[in-house]
Amino acid sequence: MHLRHSDADHGPKTVDVTYIVEDPESLIDDEHFTGDDPTATEHTFKAAKGEHLLEVAVENGINIEHACGAVCACSTCHVYIEQGEEQLSEPTEAEDDRVEEAPGLQRNSRLSCQCEIEGDGPIVVRIPAWNRNAVKEVPH
């Protein structure tokens, strides 16, 4: 399932979000990547308040797995929030239930589809090497 940027007007992109990609070869979509070096492990993008971390990543060519299409029905978009957790929406009970099913659970585990940017940043997100988009999807 492909995630498309929402049609909602989120306002200006003023929040720095850094993605630490443990396996860039598997997670970076060269065709849609907006960063400088697709082989690097760290990428910073500007995001707007109201966007979700998954949405920002996919929009910039980082293929975080999202089997359920970002509706909080699975745990495939599991990431670690390394910095800026207070800049994000609080996890809901549904997210807490789903993230418990994720491999490699840590105290800073979140589902990127549920992390709405609320603060001014910066935010640092680690995408584990085992989070691979095994089938690179083409937008419809």
C-alpha positions as CSV (number, residue, x, y, z in Angstrom):
1,M,0.0,0.0,0.0
2,H,1.4,3.4,-0.9
3,L,1.0,6.4,1.4
4,R,0.3,9.7,-0.3
5,H,0.8,13.1,1.3
6,S,-2.4,14.3,2.9
7,D,-4.3,17.0,1.2
8,A,-4.5,19.0,4.4
9,D,-2.7,22.3,4.5
10,H,-0.1,21.9,7.2
11,G,1.4,25.3,6.8
12,P,5.1,26.1,6.4
13,K,7.8,23.5,6.7
14,T,9.8,24.9,9.6
15,V,10.5,21.8,11.8
16,D,13.8,19.9,11.4
17,V,13.3,16.2,11.4
18,T,16.4,14.0,11.2
19,Y,16.1,10.4,10.2
20,I,18.9,8.0,11.1
21,V,18.6,5.2,8.6
22,E,20.5,2.1,9.7
23,D,20.1,0.4,6.3
24,P,20.1,3.1,3.6
25,E,20.5,0.6,0.8
26,S,17.2,-1.0,1.6
27,L,15.2,2.0,2.8
28,I,16.1,4.8,0.4
29,D,14.1,5.1,-2.8
30,D,16.6,6.7,-5.1
31,E,13.9,7.8,-7.6
32,H,12.0,9.9,-5.0
33,F,14.8,10.8,-2.5
34,T,15.0,14.5,-1.9
35,G,18.2,14.5,0.3
36,D,21.8,15.0,-0.8
37,D,23.4,11.5,-0.5
38,P,21.2,8.4,-0.6
39,T,24.0,6.3,0.9
40,A,24.3,8.4,4.0
41,T,22.8,7.2,7.3
42,E,21.5,10.6,8.5
43,H,19.1,12.8,6.6
44,T,17.4,16.1,7.8
45,F,14.2,17.4,6.2
46,K,11.9,20.3,6.9
47,A,8.4,19.3,8.1
48,A,5.3,21.2,9.0
49,K,3.3,21.0,12.2
50,G,0.5,18.6,11.7
51,E,2.4,16.2,9.5
52,H,3.2,12.6,10.7
53,L,6.7,11.3,10.8
54,L,5.8,8.5,8.3
55,E,4.3,11.0,5.9
56,V,7.5,13.2,6.0
57,A,9.8,10.2,5.5
58,V,7.9,8.7,2.5
59,E,7.4,12.1,0.9
60,N,11.2,12.5,1.0
61,G,12.0,9.0,-0.4
62,I,12.6,7.1,2.9
63,N,10.5,3.9,2.7
64,I,9.5,3.1,6.2
65,E,7.4,0.0,6.0
66,H,3.6,0.7,6.5
67,A,1.7,-2.4,5.7
68,C,-1.7,-1.1,7.0
69,G,-1.5,2.2,5.1
70,A,-1.0,4.3,8.2
71,V,-4.2,3.5,10.0
72,C,-2.7,2.1,13.3
73,A,-3.6,-1.5,12.5
74,C,-0.1,-3.0,12.5
75,S,3.4,-2.2,13.9
76,T,5.4,-2.2,10.7
77,C,6.2,1.5,10.8
78,H,7.9,1.1,14.2
79,V,10.7,3.6,14.9
80,Y,12.7,5.0,17.8
81,I,12.4,8.6,18.8
82,E,16.0,9.6,19.8
83,Q,15.2,13.2,20.4
84,G,12.2,15.5,20.5
85,E,9.5,13.1,21.8
86,E,7.9,16.1,23.5
87,Q,7.6,17.7,20.1
88,L,5.2,14.9,19.0
89,S,1.6,14.0,19.8
90,E,1.1,11.7,22.8
91,P,0.6,8.1,21.9
92,T,-3.0,6.9,22.0
93,E,-4.1,3.7,23.6
94,A,-4.5,2.1,20.2
95,E,-0.9,3.0,19.3
96,D,0.4,1.7,22.7
97,D,-1.4,-1.6,22.0
98,R,0.1,-1.9,18.4
99,V,3.6,-0.9,19.3
100,E,3.8,-3.6,21.9
101,E,3.6,-6.1,19.0
102,A,6.7,-4.6,17.3
103,P,10.1,-6.3,17.3
104,G,12.8,-4.6,19.2
105,L,10.5,-2.7,21.6
106,Q,12.2,0.0,23.6
107,R,11.1,2.9,25.8
108,N,11.4,5.3,22.9
109,S,9.4,3.1,20.5
110,R,6.6,4.7,18.5
111,L,4.6,4.1,15.3
112,S,5.7,6.7,12.8
113,C,2.2,6.9,11.3
114,Q,0.8,8.1,14.6
115,C,3.5,10.6,15.5
116,E,2.0,14.0,14.6
117,I,4.5,16.9,14.8
118,E,3.2,19.5,17.3
119,G,6.3,21.4,18.4
120,D,9.1,23.4,16.8
121,G,11.6,20.6,16.9
122,P,14.2,19.4,16.4
123,I,13.2,15.7,16.2
124,V,15.5,12.8,15.6
125,V,14.1,9.4,14.5
126,R,16.0,6.2,14.2
127,I,14.8,3.6,11.6
128,P,16.1,0.2,12.6
129,A,17.8,-1.9,9.9
130,W,15.1,-4.6,10.2
131,N,12.4,-2.1,9.0
132,R,12.7,-2.8,5.3
133,N,10.3,-2.1,2.5
134,A,10.8,-5.5,0.8
135,V,8.7,-4.5,-2.1
136,K,9.3,-1.0,-3.4
137,E,5.9,0.3,-4.4
138,V,5.1,2.6,-7.2
139,P,2.6,5.5,-6.5
140,H,-0.8,5.2,-8.2
